[in-house]
Amino acid sequence: MEQTKTQRYVALDVLRGMTVTGMILVNNPGSWGHIFPPLKHAPWIGCTPTDLVFPFFLFCVGVAMAFSFAKYGDSLNADTSRKIVKRGILIFLVGLGLNMFPFYPTSLHDETWTFGQNYVYWLQNIRIFGVLQRIAMCYIIGGFLALWLKTPKRILLGIAGVTILHWIILRVFGGEGWSTLEGNISGKIDVALLGENHVYHGYGIPFDPEGILGALSGAGTVLLGYYIGQTIRHTENKIDAVAKLYTIAVICLALGCIWSIWLPISKPLWTGSYVLYAGGWAILCLAFFIYWIDVKGKEKPFTIFKAMGMNPLFAFVMAGVSVKLLGRVIKWKAADGSTVNCLGWFYQHCCVSIFGNNEYASLMYAICYVALFVAMAMWLYRKKIVIKL
């Protein structure tokens, strides 16, 4: 198969690296009771800077997809289909493995632990979905739609199609409380398919923000990234590409805000208005980085984010594995008889001792935790090691 050579945009690596850094930062506060305010998600409706992190990453997946698919002529065939499905399944399984890690009940260290009862309970309560699983589902749906639709105009129709279809499903099957936590159909679909024990319970009731229905509108975010990737691929002058991106960003932000009058901006539901609103900010940021890095050549100040962007999923997985190893598995008995883990000890003796038990201690912990994986990414970058999932 004839492959097409495409130029690389360093700005994409930087935005992707900045995004995965943000994902690790917001997922690992020192105390969930004292989160630094800008690092909090909106409760249900609305959008904080933290709510932009995940759609930014899916957007970057779509942009990168436009460049990687160009190598195979942007054609949907057996070879490209196999690659999409294989990579999607691999990412999903890694995410599921991350949920299951360390592959035994953490109560193994308790005196009351019994292998049969606790292991069965553990298996019956494993969460199936998660961040990587959502990325995998959106990658597969978005990838097939992108190659099937092909042209920019049809891609735009695809974005409109999946987001409007998602809206219709919410409205038609959700009833009067279609946009509420208790009444939405999205959570009911996941519970019906998987059972209450295998979905997220962080909202107080069984509802998974990375569930099946949201993968449909999430594919819209991937398609938006793909459309932008096609735009910058087919624009020879990078300054012209920047101008186009700024225009598209403003249109997306405006449409997202207007649509939110009827369809609330909601990350947990991943509504169409959220796709456009978050996508607008992602396009704006990408345009900014293309101008400063790829046009003006100001790459050096962003080196750490470029390094993170070269191995984004590996950094995210290692952050998830490390928090479980250092926070749940590696423990010891303190002098007062209490159980202590590495991360808890660091938070109490380093962060709290400096700032007190408040949001600033939590922020210090989160920054220090992220610094570990920035250092790891820089080492991989200097060794020119790229680990792909």
C-alpha positions, 0 to 999 in steps of 0.5 A, a space after each residue: 500500500 502506498 504511504 503518504 509522507 506528512 509533516 509533523 507538528 511539534 505543537 500537537 506533541 506539546 498539547 498532548 503532553 500538557 493534557 496528559 500532565 493535567 490528567 495526572 494532576 487532577 486525578 491525584 490530589 493529596 486529599 479529596 476533601 481539600 482539592 485545590 479549587 481550579 482542579 475540581 470538576 463541575 458537579 454535573 452541569 458546567 465546565 471548569 478548566 479541569 473538565 477540559 482536560 479529558 476532551 483535550 486528550 480525545 481531541 489530540 487523538 483525533 488530530 494525530 489520527 488524521 496524520 497517521 491515517 494519511 500514511 495509508 491513504 486515508 482508506 477504510 480497508 481490511 488492513 486499516 480496520 484491523 489496526 483500529 480494532 487491535 489498538 482499540 482493544 489493547 487500550 481497553 484491556 490496559 485500562 481494565 487491567 489498571 482497574 484490576 491492578 494489583 490483581 488481588 483484593 487490597 484487603 489481602 493484608 488484613 487479618 480478616 482476609 479469606 481468599 475465597 470470599 474476598 476474591 469473589 467479592 473483588 471480582 464481582 465489584 471491578 469497574 469495567 469502564 474508565 478513562 482508557 476504556 473511553 479513549 479506546 471506544 472513541 478511537 474505534 468509533 471515531 476511527 471507522 467514521 473518519 475513514 468512512 466519511 473521508 472528506 472534511 464536509 462529510 466529517 463535519 456532518 459526522 460530528 453533527 450526526 453523532 452529537 445530535 443522535 446522542 442528544 435524541 437518545 438522551 431526550 427520547 429515552 430519558 423522560 422528564 429528568 433526561 439531563 439529571 443524574 438520577 433520570 438520564 438514560 446513559 447510566 441506566 444503559 450501563 447498569 442494565 448491561 453490566 450490573 450496578 457493581 461494575 460501574 462507577 459509584 462516585 456520584 452516590 448512585 451507580 453512574 459511569 461518566 465513562 460509559 457506553 452512550 458517552 462514547 458515541 458523543 465522545 467520538 464526536 470529539 475525536 472527529 473534531 480533532 480529525 477534522 482539524 488534523 485534516 485542515 492543518 495537513 492540507 494547508 501549506 502555510 502554517 500561518 494560514 492554518 493558525 488563522 483557520 483554526 482560530 476562526 473554527 475555534 470561535 465558531 465552536 465556542 459560540 455554537 457550544 454556548 448557544 446549544 447549551 440553552 437547550 442541551 446543558 454542557 455536561 462532562 459526565 453526560 458528554 453532551 454535544 454542547 460540551 463537545 463543541 465548547 471543549 473542542 473550541 478551547 482545544 482548537 484555540 490552544 492548538 492554534 496558539 502552540 502552532 504559532 509559537 512553536 511551529 511558526 516562531 520556533 519557540 520550542 525549548 520552553 515547552 520541552 517537558 510537555 513535548 516529552 510527555 506528549 511522546 509517551 502520553 498513555 504510558 505516562 498515564 498508565 504508570 501514574 495509575 500503577 504507581 498510585 496503587 503500589 505506593 498508596 495501597 500495596 506498600 504499607 507498614 505499621 507506624 509506632 502508634 499501630 496505625 497503617 501507613 503507606 508511602 503517599 500518605 506519609 509524604 502528604 502528611 509529613 511533607 505537604 501538610 507539615 508545610 501548609 496545613 491540611 488544606 487545598 495548598 497541601 493538596 496542590 503541592 502533593 499533586 505537583 510533586 506526584 506529576 513531577 515524578 512522571 515528567 522526570 520519567 518522560 524526560 528520561 525516555 525523551 532523551 533516550 529517544 524511547 517511544 512506548 506505544 500502546 
